[in-house]
């Protein structure tokens, strides 16, 4: 059984809880001292760091939300001076102000160690050739996986977002053994292999480490069957670090959360009450070791439950059930987080559009498509096909720019759209996730 940091990963729970408490107290002290937002938040609730004397007392602290991060754009949540920040990423979400996430040199070292943990727990090793098919850029996915894979000594191919034929050529010629991507991309790859008449059995691919979006057991079975690989789930949130927060071991009975670096809780998303182990609710995470960008009780919006039972792999870290849904309308397309409320803002800026719309998300040929049905004013309707086409193009481009994903646009008369909204919700996600 290969562990990256055996002592930590298999730490007895009593010792782990003691460590968590010590780290927690240090985080609370640090954010109170260095982050104006937290000082004001705690002062407002008449809390001083000394009040957090137990893990129980900690659950009385207020939450941090996405809105708080938005208000403190870009550097307001940093707990160190900018000169100590050696890397900056942002979240992929499409709100006006993404969250800017900073890392000190020590944060980067921790990040790669935590990614190394789940790479090894999924059976990857220094003998592997790991192809990272996430886009290298502000998104945390590619760099996070890349440095973790280098850390375990694997040969890493930063294939990024090269087109799929090229990815396949790389896979064949460079003898890739592990694919790192979103699960939906793995399925698309399987389709493309089929179209190209290439039998995946003839390739060296053995494993896939997939994350960045919600996926089901059925999708896992499809990927495994079609690519002849073993598929593992890994979870991360950019605000918290990126990938490396949780990953599956060979048992695949949930994802081990790196509890010595991140403290998980489950709350009732409606009331904010803490829920006991085993109950399903919203995952709330607190960073225990982040230097540049510590977060206290951050609401992830992800619905899951926690299992503190023992795992046959020997790791004592709690297991999180695979994410089943979110508490909000966030739509994740190819790993990019799309906030549908942005659509209305874009439409309001375009003359002739009304701020009424319906979003349809569907998966065709293992590719996710976002279609926006847009209501247009009657005077814009449309005897001239050419004018109509250029209007659609204008809306499509404006939406695509704001949302960072390709969008198809269908124009509708207001009445027809209203009829449609009577029959189905504003956001229809027909993907079987
Ligand atoms: O998606 C980080 C990541 C990159 C994780 C690559 C794994 C691999 P964000 O773009 O901030 O960060 O999106 C975070 O994506 O709150 C979940 O809703 C969703 N998500 C991420 N991983 C999983 C997963 C990256 N394995 C948001 N299963 C999270 C289900 C996931 N949902």
Boltz pocket constraint, residues with backbone or C-beta under 6 A from the ligand:
constraints:
  - pocket:
      binder: B
      contacts: [[A, 91], [A, 92], [A, 93], [A, 140], [A, 141], [A, 142], [A, 181], [A, 210], [A, 211], [A, 212], [A, 213], [A, 214], [A, 215], [A, 233], [A, 234], [A, 235], [A, 236], [A, 237], [A, 238], [A, 239], [A, 242], [A, 243], [A, 244], [A, 300], [A, 301], [A, 302], [A, 322], [A, 323], [A, 326], [A, 332], [A, 335], [A, 336], [A, 337]]
      max_distance: 6.0
